[in-house]
Amino acid sequence: MHGRVRRLGDDGGAGERLAAWLEEIGLADQLGPAGLPSFRRGADGAAYWVEPGTGEPLTPTRLEELDALLHQQGDDPTHAVPVGLVQLRRKAAVRAGLVASAWHTYATLAALRGRSENATRFAVHKAAERGGLLVVAHEDGRTMVPAFQLDEAGDVRAELGAVLEPLLTAGMDPWQVWAWLTQPAALLGGQVPHEAARDPEEVRLVQHAAVRLAERARASS
């Protein structure tokens, strides 16, 4: 059973103020993914705050700690923005965009290649193990093979082999690799890496940028 957050010396209630603020800046849905206490609106419209994992009502002390944590960014705590939640929201938006783009399942890739699904599954795993194919695991259990990296026959585009390999063998998050290859990249002056790689005059620059990004990933791991 969820308990209502007690008021902490103000008419509106600390829990209500914090909930309304997060809703106003569009970050309420990012509390759970961040592993932070979250709230729901009851039938009475009030905010009910609970601990992550246990679902126990949040104590006034914990609520004050959460408030301070979320307002610690910036010179003026009153108007600070919880940067971590903003980053999570951006990450979620990027992932949603990637999932909405073209990608293959084992079955659709098998059909494109004209092979059995079992043979395709085996080939995909072998290619992924050696860093020759970008394969992304979705949270819902789906395995996605992004289509941008494939040619009309379903094989990895020849010019992308030397781009994928350093990124994938560096241990980078496949989602990050997918995002970097399909969005404007600062290392390429705003060009989209996989599109720039189609140009024989640009492919070496894309490869160099991929190596630099992989080096950064290794250094930060």
MARRO-248721 format. One line per 3 residues: number of its first residue (from 1); their letters; for each residue x, y, z of N, C-alpha, C. Coordinates in Angstrom, 1 decimal. Atoms other than C-alpha are relative to their C-alpha. Example, Ala and Ser with C-alpha at 12.3 -4.5 7.8 and 13.67 -1.06 7.14 Angstrom:
<sites>
1) as) 0.9:-1.2:0.0:12.3:-4.5:7.8:0.9:1.2:0.0 ~ -0.9:-1.1:0.0:13.7:-1.1:7.1:-0.8:1.1:0.8 $
</sites>
This chain:
<sites>
1) mhg) 0.8:-1.2:0.0:0.0:0.0:0.0:0.9:1.2:0.0 ~ -0.8:-1.2:0.1:1.4:3.4:-1.0:-0.5:1.1:1.0 ~ 0.3:-1.1:-0.9:1.5:6.1:1.7:0.2:1.3:-0.6 $
4) rvr) -0.2:-1.3:0.5:1.1:9.7:0.9:1.2:0.7:0.7 ~ -1.2:-0.8:-0.6:4.2:11.9:1.4:-0.5:1.0:1.0 ~ 0.4:-1.0:-1.0:3.9:14.0:4.5:0.5:1.4:-0.4 $
7) rlg) -0.4:-1.4:0.3:4.1:17.8:4.2:1.2:0.3:0.8 ~ -1.3:-0.3:-0.7:7.5:19.2:5.1:0.1:1.6:0.2 ~ -0.1:-1.4:-0.3:6.7:22.7:6.4:-0.4:1.0:-1.0 $
10) ddg) 0.5:-1.0:0.9:5.0:24.2:3.4:-1.4:-0.5:-0.4 ~ 1.4:0.3:0.3:1.4:24.4:2.2:-0.2:-1.0:-1.1 ~ 0.2:0.8:1.1:1.9:22.6:-1.0:0.5:-1.4:0.2 $
13) gag) -0.6:1.3:-0.2:3.9:19.7:0.4:1.3:-0.2:-0.9 ~ -1.2:0.2:0.7:7.5:18.9:-0.6:-0.1:-1.0:-1.2 ~ 0.2:1.0:1.0:6.5:15.8:-2.5:-0.8:0.5:-1.2 $
16) erl) 0.8:-0.6:1.1:3.9:17.7:-4.5:0.8:1.0:-0.8 ~ -0.8:-1.0:0.7:6.3:20.5:-5.4:1.0:-0.7:-0.9 ~ -1.1:0.7:0.7:9.0:18.0:-6.5:-0.7:-0.7:-1.2 $
19) aaw) 0.7:0.8:1.0:6.5:15.9:-8.5:-0.4:1.0:-1.2 ~ 0.5:-1.0:0.9:5.0:19.0:-10.2:1.2:0.5:-0.9 ~ -1.2:-0.5:0.7:8.5:20.3:-11.1:0.5:-1.0:-1.1 $
22) lee) -0.4:1.0:0.9:9.5:17.0:-12.7:-0.9:-0.2:-1.2 ~ 1.0:0.1:1.1:6.3:16.8:-14.7:0.1:1.2:-0.9 ~ -0.1:-1.2:0.8:6.8:20.4:-15.9:1.1:-0.1:-0.9 $
25) igl) -1.1:0.1:0.9:10.2:19.7:-17.3:0.1:-1.3:-0.7 ~ 0.1:1.2:0.8:9.2:16.3:-18.7:0.9:-1.1:0.4 ~ -1.0:1.0:-0.4:11.5:14.1:-16.6:-0.6:-1.0:1.0 $
28) adq) 0.5:0.9:-1.0:9.1:12.3:-14.3:0.2:-1.5:-0.4 ~ -0.1:1.4:0.4:9.3:9.1:-16.4:1.4:-0.5:0.1 ~ -1.4:0.4:0.0:13.1:9.0:-16.1:0.4:-0.4:1.4 $
31) lgp) -0.5:0.3:-1.4:13.2:8.5:-12.3:0.2:-1.5:0.2 ~ -0.2:1.4:-0.1:12.6:4.7:-12.5:1.2:-0.5:-0.7 ~ -1.2:0.5:0.7:15.2:4.0:-15.2:1.3:0.5:0.6 $
34) agl) -1.2:-0.5:-0.6:17.7:6.1:-13.2:0.2:-0.7:1.4 ~ -0.1:0.7:-1.3:17.1:3.8:-10.1:-0.3:0.9:1.2 ~ 0.4:-0.9:-1.1:15.6:6.7:-8.1:-1.4:-0.2:0.4 $
37) psf) 1.4:0.1:-0.5:12.5:6.9:-6.0:-0.9:0.7:-1.1 ~ 0.9:-0.5:1.0:9.5:7.6:-8.2:-1.4:0.2:0.6 ~ 1.3:-0.3:-0.6:5.9:8.7:-7.8:-1.1:-0.4:-1.0 $
40) rrg) 1.2:0.2:0.9:2.4:8.0:-9.2:-1.0:0.9:0.5 ~ 1.1:-0.8:-0.4:-0.6:10.1:-9.2:-1.2:-0.9:0.4 ~ 1.1:0.7:-0.5:-3.5:8.7:-7.1:-1.3:0.5:-0.6 $
43) adg) 1.3:-0.4:0.5:-7.2:9.0:-7.9:-0.3:1.4:0.5 ~ 0.2:-1.3:-0.6:-7.1:12.1:-5.7:0.9:1.1:-0.6 ~ -1.0:-0.9:0.6:-4.4:13.6:-7.9:1.2:0.3:0.7 $
46) aay) -1.2:-0.2:-0.8:-1.8:13.5:-5.2:1.1:-0.8:-0.4 ~ -1.2:0.7:0.3:1.7:12.4:-5.7:0.4:-1.0:1.1 ~ -0.4:1.1:-1.0:2.6:9.1:-3.9:1.4:-0.5:-0.4 $
49) wve) -1.4:0.4:0.3:6.4:8.6:-3.7:0.3:-1.3:0.7 ~ -0.4:1.3:-0.5:7.9:5.2:-3.3:1.5:-0.3:-0.3 ~ -1.4:0.4:0.1:11.3:3.6:-2.9:0.1:-0.9:-1.3 $
52) pgt) -0.2:0.9:1.1:12.8:1.8:-6.0:0.1:-1.4:0.5 ~ -0.2:1.4:-0.4:12.6:-2.0:-5.8:-1.0:-0.4:1.0 ~ 0.9:0.4:-1.1:10.6:-2.2:-2.5:-1.4:0.5:-0.2 $
55) gep) 1.4:-0.6:0.1:7.7:0.1:-3.3:-0.5:0.6:1.3 ~ 0.3:-0.5:-1.3:7.8:1.3:0.2:-0.2:1.5:-0.1 ~ 0.2:-1.5:0.0:6.5:4.9:0.9:1.3:0.7:0.3 $
58) ltp) -1.2:-0.8:-0.2:9.3:7.5:0.8:-0.2:0.8:1.3 ~ 0.1:-0.8:-1.3:10.1:9.0:4.2:0.3:1.5:-0.3 ~ -0.3:-1.4:0.2:10.4:12.8:4.6:1.5:0.2:-0.2 $
61) trl) -1.4:-0.2:0.1:14.1:12.5:5.0:0.5:-0.4:-1.4 ~ -0.4:0.4:1.4:14.6:10.5:1.8:-0.5:0.9:-1.0 ~ 0.5:-0.9:0.9:12.4:12.9:0.0:0.9:1.3:-0.1 $
64) eel) -0.9:-1.1:0.0:14.6:15.8:1.1:1.3:-0.3:-0.7 ~ -1.3:0.4:0.6:17.7:13.9:0.0:-0.2:0.0:-1.5 ~ 0.3:0.0:1.4:16.1:13.3:-3.4:-0.1:1.4:-0.6 $
67) dal) 0.2:-1.4:0.5:15.1:16.9:-3.8:1.4:0.7:-0.1 ~ -1.4:-0.6:0.1:18.7:18.0:-3.0:0.8:-0.6:-1.1 ~ -0.7:0.7:1.1:20.1:15.4:-5.4:-0.4:0.6:-1.4 $
70) lhq) 0.5:-0.5:1.3:18.0:16.6:-8.3:0.2:1.4:-0.2 ~ -0.3:-1.4:0.1:18.7:20.2:-7.6:1.4:0.4:0.1 ~ -1.4:-0.4:-0.3:22.4:20.0:-7.2:0.8:0.5:-1.2 $
73) qgd) -0.7:-0.5:1.2:23.3:20.9:-10.8:-0.3:1.5:-0.2 ~ 0.2:-1.4:0.3:23.9:24.5:-11.6:0.3:0.9:1.1 ~ -0.3:-1.0:-1.0:24.7:27.7:-9.8:-1.2:0.4:0.9 $
76) dpt) 1.2:-0.4:-0.7:21.1:28.4:-8.7:-0.8:-1.3:0.2 ~ 0.8:1.3:-0.2:19.6:25.2:-7.1:-1.5:0.1:-0.2 ~ 1.5:-0.2:0.2:16.1:26.7:-7.4:-0.4:-0.4:-1.4 $
79) hav) 0.3:0.2:1.5:16.3:26.5:-11.2:0.9:-1.1:-0.6 ~ -0.9:1.1:0.6:18.8:23.6:-11.6:-0.8:-1.0:-0.7 ~ 0.6:1.1:0.8:18.0:20.8:-14.0:0.8:-1.3:0.3 $
82) pvg) -0.7:1.3:-0.3:18.8:17.2:-13.1:0.6:-0.6:-1.3 ~ -0.6:0.3:1.2:21.3:16.6:-15.8:0.0:-1.5:-0.3 ~ 0.0:1.5:0.2:21.4:12.8:-15.3:-1.3:-0.4:-0.6 $
85) lvq) 1.3:0.3:0.6:17.6:12.6:-16.0:-0.1:0.5:-1.4 ~ 0.0:-0.5:1.3:18.0:14.8:-19.0:0.7:-0.9:-1.0 ~ -0.7:0.9:0.9:20.6:12.5:-20.4:-0.7:-1.3:-0.2 $
88) lrr) 0.7:1.2:0.2:18.5:9.5:-19.8:-1.2:0.2:-0.9 ~ 1.1:-0.3:0.9:15.6:11.1:-21.6:0.5:0.1:-1.4 ~ -0.6:-0.1:1.4:17.8:11.9:-24.6:0.4:-1.4:-0.5 $
91) kaa) -0.3:1.3:0.3:19.1:8.4:-24.5:-1.2:-0.8:-0.4 ~ 1.2:0.7:0.3:15.6:7.0:-24.5:-0.6:0.4:-1.3 ~ 0.5:-0.6:1.3:14.6:9.3:-27.4:0.8:-0.5:-1.2 $
94) vra) -0.9:0.5:1.0:17.6:8.2:-29.4:-0.3:-1.5:-0.3 ~ 0.3:1.4:0.2:16.9:4.5:-28.8:-1.4:-0.2:-0.7 ~ 1.3:0.1:0.7:13.2:5.0:-29.8:0.2:0.3:-1.5 $
97) glv) -0.2:-0.3:1.4:14.4:6.6:-33.0:0.7:-1.2:-0.8 ~ -0.7:1.1:0.7:16.7:3.7:-33.8:-0.9:-1.2:-0.2 ~ 0.9:1.1:0.1:14.1:1.1:-33.1:-1.0:0.2:-1.1 $
100) asa) 0.9:-0.4:1.0:11.8:3.0:-35.4:0.6:-0.1:-1.4 ~ -0.7:0.0:1.3:14.4:2.8:-38.2:0.0:-1.5:-0.5 ~ 0.0:1.3:0.6:15.0:-0.2:-40.5:1.0:-1.0:0.7 $
103) wht) -0.9:1.1:-0.5:16.4:-3.4:-39.0:-0.6:-1.3:-0.2 ~ 0.4:1.3:0.3:16.2:-7.1:-39.4:-0.1:-0.9:1.2 ~ 0.0:1.1:-0.9:15.2:-10.1:-37.3:0.8:-1.1:-0.7 $
106) yat) -0.7:1.2:0.7:16.9:-13.5:-38.0:-0.9:-0.4:-1.2 ~ 0.9:0.5:1.1:13.8:-14.4:-40.1:0.1:0.9:-1.2 ~ 0.0:-0.9:1.2:13.8:-11.3:-42.3:1.3:0.1:-0.6 $
109) laa) -1.3:0.0:0.6:17.5:-11.4:-42.8:0.2:-1.3:-0.7 ~ -0.1:1.3:0.7:17.3:-15.1:-43.7:-0.7:0.1:-1.3 ~ 0.7:-0.2:1.2:14.7:-14.2:-46.3:0.7:0.8:-1.0 $
112) lrg) -0.7:-0.9:0.9:16.8:-11.4:-47.7:1.3:-0.8:-0.6 ~ -1.2:0.7:0.4:19.9:-13.7:-47.9:-0.4:-1.3:-0.7 ~ 0.4:1.2:0.6:17.9:-16.6:-49.2:0.6:-1.3:0.6 $
115) rse) -0.5:1.1:-0.7:19.1:-18.9:-46.5:-1.0:-0.4:1.1 ~ 0.9:0.4:-1.1:17.5:-20.8:-43.6:0.2:0.9:1.2 ~ -0.2:-0.9:-1.2:16.9:-19.0:-40.3:1.0:-0.5:0.9 $
118) nat) -1.0:0.5:-0.9:19.1:-21.3:-38.4:1.4:0.3:-0.5 ~ -1.3:-0.3:0.6:22.0:-20.8:-40.8:0.3:1.5:0.2 ~ -0.2:-1.4:-0.1:21.5:-17.1:-40.7:0.3:0.4:1.5 $
121) rfa) -0.2:-0.3:-1.4:21.3:-17.0:-36.9:1.5:-0.4:0.4 ~ -1.4:0.4:-0.3:24.7:-18.9:-36.7:0.9:1.0:-0.7 ~ -0.9:-0.9:0.7:26.3:-16.6:-39.3:0.0:1.4:0.7 $
124) vhk) 0.0:-1.3:-0.7:25.1:-13.5:-37.5:0.8:0.0:1.3 ~ -0.7:0.1:-1.2:26.5:-14.7:-34.2:1.5:0.0:-0.2 ~ -1.5:0.1:0.3:29.9:-15.6:-35.8:0.5:1.4:-0.4 $
127) aae) -0.5:-1.3:0.4:30.1:-12.2:-37.5:0.1:1.0:1.1 ~ 0.0:-0.9:-1.1:29.2:-10.4:-34.4:1.2:-0.2:1.0 ~ -1.1:0.3:-0.8:31.8:-12.2:-32.4:1.3:0.5:-0.4 $
130) rgg) -1.3:-0.5:0.6:34.6:-11.1:-34.7:-0.1:1.5:-0.3 ~ 0.1:-1.4:0.2:33.3:-7.5:-34.8:-0.3:0.4:-1.4 ~ 0.3:-0.3:1.4:32.1:-7.7:-38.4:-1.4:0.3:-0.2 $
133) llv) 1.4:-0.3:0.2:28.4:-7.1:-37.8:-0.6:0.6:1.3 ~ 0.6:-0.6:-1.2:26.5:-4.8:-35.5:-1.4:-0.7:0.3 ~ 1.3:0.6:-0.4:23.8:-6.7:-33.6:-0.4:0.6:1.3 $
136) vah) 0.5:-0.8:-1.2:21.7:-5.0:-30.9:-1.1:-0.8:0.7 ~ 1.0:0.7:-0.9:19.8:-6.7:-28.1:-1.0:1.0:0.6 ~ 1.0:-0.9:-0.6:16.5:-5.0:-27.3:-0.4:-0.5:1.4 $
139) edg) 0.4:0.3:-1.4:15.2:-4.9:-23.7:-1.1:-1.1:0.0 ~ 1.1:1.0:0.0:12.2:-7.0:-24.8:0.4:-1.3:-0.5 ~ -0.4:1.4:0.4:14.3:-9.9:-25.9:0.3:-0.1:-1.5 $
142) rtm) -0.2:0.1:1.4:14.4:-9.1:-29.6:1.5:0.2:-0.4 ~ -1.4:-0.2:0.6:17.7:-9.3:-31.6:-0.2:0.8:-1.3 ~ 0.2:-0.9:1.1:18.0:-6.5:-34.1:1.3:0.1:-0.8 $
145) vpa) -1.2:-0.2:0.9:20.4:-6.3:-37.1:-0.3:1.2:-0.8 ~ 0.3:-1.2:0.7:20.4:-2.7:-38.2:0.2:-0.1:-1.5 ~ 0.0:0.2:1.5:19.7:-2.5:-42.0:1.0:0.9:-0.6 $
148) fql) -0.8:-0.9:0.6:21.9:0.5:-42.7:1.4:-0.6:-0.4 ~ -1.4:0.6:0.2:25.1:-1.7:-42.6:0.0:-1.0:-1.1 ~ 0.1:1.1:1.0:23.8:-4.2:-45.2:-0.2:0.5:-1.4 $
151) dea) 0.3:-0.3:1.4:23.8:-4.2:-48.9:-1.3:-0.7:-0.5 ~ 1.3:0.5:0.5:20.9:-5.4:-51.1:-0.1:-1.5:0.2 ~ 0.0:1.5:-0.2:21.9:-9.1:-50.6:0.0:-0.3:1.5 $
154) gdv) 0.1:0.3:-1.5:21.9:-8.7:-46.8:1.4:-0.2:0.6 ~ -1.3:0.1:-0.6:25.7:-8.8:-46.4:0.5:1.4:0.4 ~ -0.5:-1.2:-0.5:27.7:-6.2:-44.6:0.7:0.8:-1.2 $
157) rae) -0.5:-0.8:1.0:28.6:-3.3:-46.9:1.5:0.0:0.0 ~ -1.5:0.2:0.0:32.3:-3.7:-48.0:0.7:1.2:0.7 ~ -0.7:-1.1:-0.6:33.2:-0.2:-47.0:-0.2:0.2:1.5 $
160) lga) 0.2:-0.2:-1.4:31.9:-0.5:-43.5:0.7:-1.0:0.9 ~ -0.7:1.0:-0.8:33.9:-3.5:-42.4:1.1:0.6:0.9 ~ -1.1:-0.6:-0.8:36.9:-1.4:-41.3:-0.5:1.1:0.9 $
163) vle) 0.6:-0.9:-0.9:34.5:1.0:-39.6:-0.6:-0.7:1.2 ~ 0.6:0.7:-1.1:32.6:-1.5:-37.6:1.0:-0.7:0.9 ~ -0.9:0.8:-0.8:35.5:-3.6:-36.4:0.6:0.7:1.2 $
166) pll) -0.6:-0.6:-1.2:37.3:-1.1:-34.2:-1.1:0.4:1.1 ~ 1.0:-0.4:-0.9:34.0:0.1:-32.7:-0.5:-1.2:0.8 ~ 0.6:1.2:-0.6:32.7:-3.4:-31.9:1.0:-0.7:0.9 $
169) tag) -1.0:0.8:-0.8:35.9:-4.9:-30.6:0.5:0.9:1.1 ~ -0.3:-0.8:-1.1:36.4:-1.9:-28.3:-0.9:-0.2:1.2 ~ 1.0:0.2:-1.1:33.5:-3.1:-26.2:-1.0:1.1:0.1 $
172) mdp) 1.0:-1.1:-0.1:31.3:-0.1:-27.0:-1.4:-0.6:0.0 ~ 1.4:0.4:0.0:27.6:-0.4:-26.3:-0.5:0.0:-1.4 ~ 0.5:0.1:1.3:26.0:-1.6:-29.5:-1.0:1.2:-0.4 $
175) wqv) 0.9:-1.1:0.2:23.3:1.1:-29.1:0.8:1.3:-0.3 ~ -0.8:-1.2:0.3:26.0:3.8:-29.0:0.6:-0.1:-1.4 ~ -0.5:0.2:1.3:27.6:2.3:-32.1:-1.0:0.3:-1.1 $
178) waw) 1.1:-0.2:0.9:24.3:2.3:-33.9:-0.3:1.5:-0.2 ~ 0.3:-1.4:0.0:23.6:5.9:-32.9:1.1:0.8:-0.7 ~ -1.1:-0.7:0.6:27.0:7.1:-33.9:0.1:-0.1:-1.5 $
181) ltq) -0.1:0.3:1.4:27.0:5.5:-37.3:-1.2:0.6:-0.8 ~ 1.1:-0.5:0.7:23.6:6.9:-38.2:-0.5:1.4:0.3 ~ 0.3:-1.4:-0.3:23.6:10.4:-36.9:1.2:0.9:-0.3 $
184) paa) -1.1:-0.9:0.2:25.7:13.5:-37.6:1.0:-0.1:1.1 ~ -1.1:0.2:-0.9:29.1:13.1:-36.0:0.9:1.2:0.0 ~ -0.9:-1.2:-0.1:31.3:15.9:-34.7:1.4:-0.3:-0.6 $
187) llg) -1.3:0.3:0.6:34.4:14.0:-35.7:0.1:0.0:-1.5 ~ 0.1:0.0:1.5:33.2:14.1:-39.3:-0.6:1.3:-0.5 ~ 0.5:-1.3:0.4:32.2:17.7:-39.3:-1.5:0.0:-0.3 $
190) gqv) 1.5:0.0:0.1:28.5:16.9:-39.0:-0.5:-1.0:-1.0 ~ 0.4:1.0:0.9:28.4:14.1:-41.6:-0.5:-1.2:0.7 ~ 0.5:1.2:-0.5:26.5:10.9:-41.0:1.0:-1.1:-0.4 $
193) phe) -1.1:0.9:0.3:29.3:8.2:-40.8:-0.3:-1.0:-1.1 ~ 0.3:1.0:1.0:27.6:5.4:-42.7:-0.3:0.5:-1.4 ~ 0.3:-0.6:1.3:26.5:7.7:-45.4:1.3:0.6:-0.6 $
196) aar) -1.3:-0.5:0.5:29.9:9.4:-45.7:0.9:-1.1:-0.5 ~ -0.8:1.1:0.4:31.5:6.0:-46.0:-0.2:-0.5:-1.4 ~ 0.3:0.4:1.4:29.8:5.5:-49.4:0.9:0.8:-1.0 $
199) dpe) -0.8:-0.8:0.9:32.1:8.2:-50.8:1.5:-0.5:0.1 ~ -1.3:0.5:-0.1:35.5:6.7:-51.7:1.0:1.1:0.5 ~ -0.9:-1.1:-0.5:37.1:10.1:-50.8:-0.2:0.3:1.5 $
202) evr) 0.3:-0.2:-1.4:35.5:10.1:-47.4:0.2:-1.2:0.9 ~ 0.0:1.2:-0.8:35.7:6.5:-46.3:1.2:-0.1:1.0 ~ -1.1:0.1:-0.9:39.2:6.7:-44.9:-0.1:0.9:1.2 $
205) lvq) 0.3:-0.9:-1.1:38.2:9.7:-42.8:-1.0:-0.6:1.0 ~ 1.0:0.7:-0.9:35.2:7.7:-41.4:0.7:-1.1:0.8 ~ -0.7:1.0:-0.7:37.5:4.8:-40.6:0.9:0.6:1.1 $
208) haa) -0.8:-0.7:-1.0:39.9:7.2:-38.8:-0.8:0.4:1.2 ~ 0.8:-0.5:-1.1:37.1:8.7:-36.8:-0.5:-1.2:0.9 ~ 0.4:1.2:-0.8:35.9:5.2:-35.8:1.1:-0.5:0.9 $
211) vrl) -1.1:0.4:-0.8:39.3:4.3:-34.6:0.2:0.9:1.2 ~ -0.1:-1.0:-1.1:39.5:7.5:-32.5:-1.1:-0.2:1.0 ~ 1.1:0.2:-0.9:36.1:6.8:-31.0:0.2:-1.2:0.8 $
214) aer) -0.3:1.2:-0.7:37.1:3.3:-30.2:1.1:0.1:1.1 ~ -1.1:-0.3:-0.9:40.3:4.5:-28.5:-0.6:0.7:1.3 ~ 0.6:-0.7:-1.2:38.2:6.9:-26.3:-0.8:-1.0:0.8 $
217) ara) 0.8:1.0:-0.7:35.9:4.0:-25.4:0.9:-0.9:0.9 ~ -0.9:0.9:-0.8:38.8:1.8:-24.3:0.6:0.8:1.2 ~ -0.7:-0.8:-1.1:40.4:4.6:-22.3:-1.0:0.3:1.1 $
220) ss) 1.0:-0.3:-1.1:37.1:5.3:-20.4:-0.5:-1.2:0.7 ~ 0.6:1.2:-0.6:36.3:1.7:-19.7:0.8:-0.5:1.2 $
</sites>
